[in-house]
Amino acid sequence: MERLEFGYSDNSYDKPGRTTRNKRKWREIESLKEKYRLKKELEELDWAGDFGSGDLEL
């Protein structure tokens, strides 16, 4: 029985730069999400009022 390989072509090649950029973008997005999640959590605990918007760096 033959094995089917989807998305495989002898003429195709991977672009390593593209995947690296995508991973970097997702890391940046996840970092921003974490920053806003932490800020929201601190606001719920009323600790965010003690810090200015520029004081909180992650």
Backbone torsions as a table, in degrees:
resi	resn	phi	psi	omega
1	MET	NA	137.8	-178.0
2	GLU	-83.2	146.5	177.9
3	ARG	-94.2	130.0	178.6
4	LEU	-93.6	131.7	176.7
5	GLU	-118.9	108.3	-178.6
6	PHE	-77.8	139.1	177.6
7	GLY	77.7	7.5	-178.9
8	TYR	-100.8	133.2	177.4
9	SER	-145.5	142.9	179.1
10	ASP	-67.1	-24.6	-176.6
11	ASN	-91.6	-5.2	-177.0
12	SER	-87.7	156.0	176.3
13	TYR	-146.2	151.9	-179.6
14	ASP	-86.5	145.6	174.8
15	LYS	-104.7	100.9	-174.8
16	PRO	-63.7	-30.2	-178.9
17	GLY	-66.2	-34.9	-177.8
18	ARG	-66.8	-44.9	-179.2
19	THR	-66.9	-35.1	178.3
20	THR	-64.7	-42.8	178.7
21	ARG	-63.8	-41.9	179.9
22	ASN	-62.9	-42.6	179.1
23	LYS	-63.7	-40.4	179.6
24	ARG	-63.7	-43.2	179.0
25	LYS	-60.9	-45.0	-179.4
26	TRP	-65.2	-36.1	176.6
27	ARG	-64.3	-39.8	178.0
28	GLU	-64.7	-42.2	179.1
29	ILE	-63.2	-45.8	179.1
30	GLU	-63.1	-36.5	178.0
31	SER	-63.9	-44.1	178.2
32	LEU	-64.6	-41.4	177.6
33	LYS	-59.9	-43.7	179.9
34	GLU	-64.0	-40.1	179.6
35	LYS	-62.4	-46.3	-179.8
36	TYR	-70.0	-33.2	176.8
37	ARG	-64.7	-43.3	178.8
38	LEU	-65.3	-41.9	178.9
39	LYS	-61.6	-42.9	178.8
40	LYS	-64.4	-41.9	178.9
41	GLU	-62.9	-41.4	178.0
42	LEU	-66.1	-36.9	177.4
43	GLU	-64.1	-38.1	178.3
44	GLU	-64.8	-31.4	178.9
45	LEU	-89.8	0.0	-178.1
46	ASP	62.2	28.4	175.6
47	TRP	-95.9	-18.5	-176.7
48	ALA	-69.6	-24.3	179.7
49	GLY	-65.9	-21.8	-179.8
50	ASP	-78.7	-16.5	-176.7
51	PHE	-111.6	145.8	171.6
52	GLY	-80.3	167.5	-177.6
53	SER	-64.9	-29.1	180.0
54	GLY	-89.5	-11.5	-177.8
55	ASP	-75.4	-27.5	-174.7
56	LEU	-90.0	104.1	178.1
57	GLU	-119.1	138.8	177.1
58	LEU	-114.8	NA	NA
